[in-house]
Amino acid sequence: MRREPVGHPGLVWGMKHPDQPSRQEIRAQKLSTEASNCLAIAVRDSSTDFVAQLIDEAIRLAARARELRAADRPLPATGRHATPERLDRLRGEGSA
């Protein structure tokens, strides 16, 4: 017998609420926050080498966050999720 959580008819224990963000979206948000933190530290620091490293790290973190967000969204009209390889094929950049 399935038990429904109190106050949420139609949901079964272990199911995710429809409004709850996916794990990829949560991870993407954390990476974006870390990128923002790197830039905030870089603005206050005066060491050129350290600032360059922080900016490089912020760029890497932001790029990964964008990848996670793109992979988490279904492609229009297909319902399939957009993987980096599938996006490259759609853009014509992948190897045939």
Residue frames as a rotation matrix with the C-alpha (Angstrom) as fourth column:
MET 1
0.577 0.816 0.000 0.00
0.816 -0.577 0.000 0.00
0.000 0.000 -1.000 0.00
ARG 2
-0.339 -0.688 0.642 1.34
0.659 -0.660 -0.360 3.42
0.671 0.301 0.677 -0.96
ARG 3
0.225 0.349 -0.910 1.37
0.890 -0.454 0.046 6.11
-0.396 -0.820 -0.413 1.67
GLU 4
0.289 -0.063 0.955 1.02
0.588 -0.776 -0.229 9.73
0.755 0.628 -0.187 0.67
PRO 5
-0.779 -0.575 -0.249 2.81
0.568 -0.479 -0.670 12.46
0.266 -0.663 0.699 2.62
VAL 6
0.008 0.798 -0.603 0.46
0.897 -0.272 -0.348 14.46
-0.442 -0.538 -0.718 4.81
GLY 7
0.260 0.206 -0.943 -0.78
0.027 -0.978 -0.206 17.57
-0.965 0.028 -0.260 3.04
HIS 8
-0.412 -0.441 -0.797 0.46
-0.794 -0.256 0.552 16.45
-0.448 0.860 -0.244 -0.39
PRO 9
0.381 0.601 0.703 -2.09
-0.134 0.788 -0.601 14.12
-0.915 0.134 0.381 -1.98
GLY 10
0.988 0.018 -0.150 -0.77
-0.151 0.173 -0.973 12.38
0.008 0.985 0.174 -5.05
LEU 11
0.147 -0.989 -0.028 2.86
-0.828 -0.107 -0.551 12.37
0.542 0.104 -0.834 -3.88
VAL 12
0.874 0.011 -0.486 4.45
0.176 0.925 0.338 9.15
0.453 -0.381 0.806 -2.68
TRP 13
0.761 -0.648 0.027 7.27
-0.207 -0.204 0.957 8.99
-0.614 -0.734 -0.290 -0.13
GLY 14
-0.068 -0.899 0.433 10.59
0.497 0.346 0.796 9.32
-0.865 0.270 0.423 -1.91
MET 15
0.263 0.206 0.943 9.14
0.949 -0.232 -0.214 11.31
0.175 0.951 -0.256 -4.78
LYS 16
-0.794 -0.560 -0.237 10.45
0.578 -0.816 -0.007 14.78
-0.189 -0.143 0.972 -5.44
HIS 17
0.184 0.832 -0.523 8.01
0.442 -0.545 -0.712 17.69
-0.878 -0.100 -0.468 -5.24
PRO 18
0.468 0.048 0.883 7.48
0.884 -0.036 -0.466 19.19
0.009 0.998 -0.060 -8.73
ASP 19
0.934 -0.074 0.351 8.68
-0.033 -0.992 -0.122 22.63
0.357 0.102 -0.929 -7.58
GLN 20
0.681 -0.728 0.078 11.86
-0.017 0.091 0.996 21.29
-0.732 -0.680 0.049 -5.98
PRO 21
0.474 -0.570 -0.671 15.02
-0.880 -0.336 -0.336 22.04
-0.034 0.749 -0.661 -8.01
SER 22
0.890 -0.216 -0.401 16.99
0.071 0.935 -0.347 19.12
0.450 0.281 0.848 -9.40
ARG 23
0.644 -0.731 -0.228 20.34
0.520 0.199 0.831 18.08
-0.562 -0.653 0.508 -7.95
GLN 24
-0.129 -0.698 0.705 22.04
0.985 -0.171 0.011 19.54
0.113 0.696 0.709 -11.02
GLU 25
0.367 0.329 0.870 20.33
0.319 -0.923 0.215 22.89
0.874 0.199 -0.444 -10.51
ILE 26
0.995 -0.041 -0.089 21.32
0.077 -0.234 0.969 22.93
-0.061 -0.971 -0.230 -6.83
ARG 27
0.283 -0.956 0.077 24.93
0.785 0.277 0.554 22.12
-0.551 -0.096 0.829 -7.77
ALA 28
-0.052 -0.247 0.968 24.91
0.846 -0.525 -0.089 24.77
0.530 0.814 0.236 -10.51
GLN 29
0.780 0.395 0.485 23.72
0.093 -0.840 0.534 27.36
0.619 -0.372 -0.692 -7.98
LYS 30
0.824 -0.533 -0.195 26.51
0.275 0.074 0.958 26.42
-0.496 -0.843 0.208 -5.57
LEU 31
-0.025 -0.865 0.500 29.10
0.969 0.101 0.224 26.69
-0.244 0.491 0.836 -8.35
SER 32
0.230 0.189 0.955 27.75
0.568 -0.823 0.027 30.10
0.790 0.536 -0.296 -9.36
THR 33
0.986 0.140 0.090 27.99
0.000 -0.536 0.844 31.26
0.166 -0.832 -0.529 -5.76
GLU 34
0.475 -0.879 -0.040 31.59
0.591 0.285 0.755 30.04
-0.652 -0.382 0.655 -5.53
ALA 35
-0.081 -0.470 0.879 32.44
0.956 -0.286 -0.065 31.87
0.282 0.835 0.473 -8.78
SER 36
0.606 0.391 0.692 30.94
0.211 -0.919 0.334 35.04
0.767 -0.057 -0.639 -7.36
ASN 37
0.943 -0.295 -0.157 32.95
0.137 -0.086 0.987 34.59
-0.304 -0.952 -0.041 -4.15
CYS 38
0.130 -0.938 0.320 36.17
0.927 0.229 0.296 34.18
-0.351 0.258 0.900 -6.17
LEU 39
-0.005 -0.092 0.996 35.51
0.699 -0.713 -0.062 37.44
0.715 0.696 0.068 -7.99
ALA 40
0.886 0.365 0.286 34.66
0.048 -0.685 0.727 39.26
0.461 -0.630 -0.625 -4.76
ILE 41
0.671 -0.717 -0.186 37.98
0.421 0.163 0.892 38.17
-0.610 -0.677 0.411 -3.25
ALA 42
-0.024 -0.713 0.701 39.86
0.999 0.005 0.039 39.06
-0.032 0.701 0.712 -6.45
VAL 43
0.472 0.281 0.835 38.52
0.431 -0.901 0.059 42.62
0.769 0.332 -0.546 -6.39
ARG 44
0.982 -0.029 0.187 39.85
-0.175 -0.515 0.839 43.19
0.072 -0.857 -0.511 -2.87
ASP 45
0.578 -0.809 0.108 43.26
0.549 0.483 0.682 41.57
-0.604 -0.334 0.723 -3.35
SER 46
0.704 -0.374 -0.604 46.31
-0.543 -0.831 -0.119 43.36
-0.458 0.412 -0.788 -4.70
SER 47
-0.305 -0.837 0.454 48.50
-0.277 0.534 0.799 40.37
-0.911 0.118 -0.395 -5.69
THR 48
-0.079 0.266 -0.961 48.34
-0.976 -0.218 0.020 40.12
-0.204 0.939 0.276 -9.49
ASP 49
-0.790 -0.282 -0.544 49.16
-0.435 0.884 0.174 36.40
0.431 0.374 -0.821 -9.63
PHE 50
-0.869 0.493 0.029 46.58
0.276 0.534 -0.799 35.49
-0.410 -0.687 -0.600 -7.00
VAL 51
-0.158 0.826 -0.542 43.92
-0.487 -0.542 -0.685 37.66
-0.859 0.155 0.488 -8.66
ALA 52
-0.324 -0.028 -0.946 44.60
-0.932 0.178 0.315 35.97
0.159 0.984 -0.084 -12.02
GLN 53
-0.961 -0.048 -0.271 44.19
-0.009 0.990 -0.144 32.53
0.275 -0.136 -0.952 -10.41
LEU 54
-0.619 0.781 -0.087 40.94
0.156 0.014 -0.988 33.57
-0.770 -0.624 -0.131 -8.76
ILE 55
-0.061 0.590 -0.805 39.54
-0.816 -0.494 -0.300 34.94
-0.574 0.639 0.512 -12.03
ASP 56
-0.609 -0.214 -0.764 40.52
-0.672 0.651 0.353 31.75
0.422 0.728 -0.540 -13.87
GLU 57
-0.960 0.266 -0.089 38.81
0.269 0.789 -0.553 29.66
-0.077 -0.554 -0.829 -11.20
ALA 58
-0.357 0.870 -0.339 35.69
-0.212 -0.429 -0.878 31.84
-0.910 -0.242 0.337 -11.37
ILE 59
-0.201 0.240 -0.950 35.54
-0.976 -0.128 0.174 31.33
-0.080 0.962 0.260 -15.14
ARG 60
-0.839 -0.158 -0.520 35.85
-0.251 0.962 0.112 27.54
0.482 0.225 -0.847 -14.75
LEU 61
-0.832 0.551 -0.067 33.17
0.300 0.345 -0.890 27.43
-0.467 -0.760 -0.452 -12.05
ALA 62
-0.201 0.780 -0.592 30.75
-0.544 -0.592 -0.595 29.60
-0.814 0.202 0.544 -14.04
ALA 63
-0.415 -0.003 -0.910 31.27
-0.876 0.273 0.398 27.51
0.247 0.962 -0.116 -17.18
ARG 64
-0.948 0.062 -0.311 30.53
0.123 0.976 -0.180 24.29
0.292 -0.209 -0.933 -15.29
ALA 65
-0.595 0.782 -0.187 27.42
0.081 -0.172 -0.982 25.86
-0.799 -0.600 0.039 -13.77
ARG 66
-0.152 0.515 -0.844 26.21
-0.897 -0.431 -0.101 26.78
-0.416 0.741 0.527 -17.27
GLU 67
-0.692 -0.161 -0.704 26.85
-0.526 0.781 0.338 23.22
0.495 0.604 -0.625 -18.47
LEU 68
-0.928 0.359 -0.101 24.86
0.330 0.665 -0.670 21.76
-0.173 -0.655 -0.735 -15.58
ARG 69
-0.330 0.849 -0.412 21.97
-0.255 -0.501 -0.827 24.12
-0.909 -0.168 0.382 -16.20
ALA 70
-0.251 0.202 -0.947 21.93
-0.967 -0.086 0.238 23.35
-0.034 0.976 0.217 -19.93
ALA 71
-0.835 -0.128 -0.535 22.01
-0.219 0.970 0.109 19.60
0.505 0.208 -0.838 -19.29
ASP 72
-0.846 0.529 -0.065 19.16
0.248 0.284 -0.926 19.90
-0.471 -0.800 -0.371 -16.81
ARG 73
-0.187 0.801 -0.569 16.77
-0.613 -0.548 -0.569 21.50
-0.767 0.243 0.594 -19.33
PRO 74
0.091 0.276 0.957 14.89
0.551 0.786 -0.279 19.37
-0.830 0.553 -0.080 -21.85
LEU 75
-0.927 -0.373 0.046 15.48
0.216 -0.428 0.878 20.26
-0.307 0.823 0.477 -25.48
PRO 76
-0.355 0.842 -0.406 12.54
-0.706 -0.526 -0.474 22.06
-0.613 0.119 0.781 -27.11
ALA 77
0.287 0.699 -0.655 9.97
-0.956 0.248 -0.154 19.74
0.055 0.671 0.740 -28.75
THR 78
-0.152 -0.364 -0.919 11.87
-0.380 0.880 -0.285 16.56
0.912 0.306 -0.272 -27.85
GLY 79
0.829 0.444 0.340 11.61
-0.452 0.174 0.875 16.34
0.329 -0.879 0.345 -24.07
ARG 80
0.601 -0.700 -0.386 15.12
0.698 0.695 -0.173 14.82
0.389 -0.165 0.906 -24.05
HIS 81
0.780 -0.356 -0.515 17.76
0.217 -0.618 0.756 16.42
-0.587 -0.701 -0.405 -21.88
ALA 82
0.883 -0.470 0.013 20.51
-0.227 -0.449 -0.864 18.49
0.412 0.760 -0.503 -23.48
THR 83
0.630 -0.775 -0.055 23.88
0.557 0.401 0.728 16.86
-0.542 -0.489 0.684 -22.99
PRO 84
0.145 -0.637 -0.757 27.00
-0.384 -0.742 0.550 18.73
-0.912 0.211 -0.352 -24.13
GLU 85
-0.780 -0.441 0.444 27.47
0.176 0.526 0.832 16.16
-0.601 0.727 -0.333 -26.95
ARG 86
-0.048 0.860 0.509 23.86
0.957 0.185 -0.224 16.57
-0.287 0.476 -0.831 -28.11
LEU 87
0.664 0.251 -0.705 24.18
0.179 -0.968 -0.176 20.36
-0.726 -0.009 -0.687 -28.03
ASP 88
-0.358 -0.862 -0.358 27.37
-0.330 -0.242 0.913 20.16
-0.874 0.445 -0.198 -30.14
ARG 89
-0.687 0.149 0.711 25.57
0.619 0.631 0.466 17.97
-0.380 0.761 -0.526 -32.68
LEU 90
0.412 0.911 0.010 22.69
0.817 -0.365 -0.446 20.43
-0.403 0.191 -0.895 -32.87
ARG 91
0.557 -0.287 -0.779 25.11
-0.222 -0.956 0.193 23.30
-0.800 0.066 -0.596 -33.43
GLY 92
0.976 -0.201 -0.083 26.98
-0.019 0.298 -0.954 21.24
0.217 0.933 0.287 -36.06
GLU 93
0.378 -0.883 0.278 30.21
-0.904 -0.417 -0.097 21.28
0.202 -0.215 -0.956 -34.03
GLY 94
0.368 -0.205 0.907 30.40
-0.500 0.779 0.379 17.56
-0.784 -0.593 0.184 -33.19
SER 95
-0.708 -0.634 -0.312 32.27
-0.634 0.375 0.677 14.98
-0.312 0.676 -0.667 -35.17
ALA 96
0.212 0.869 -0.448 30.06
-0.976 0.215 -0.043 12.97
0.059 0.446 0.893 -37.51
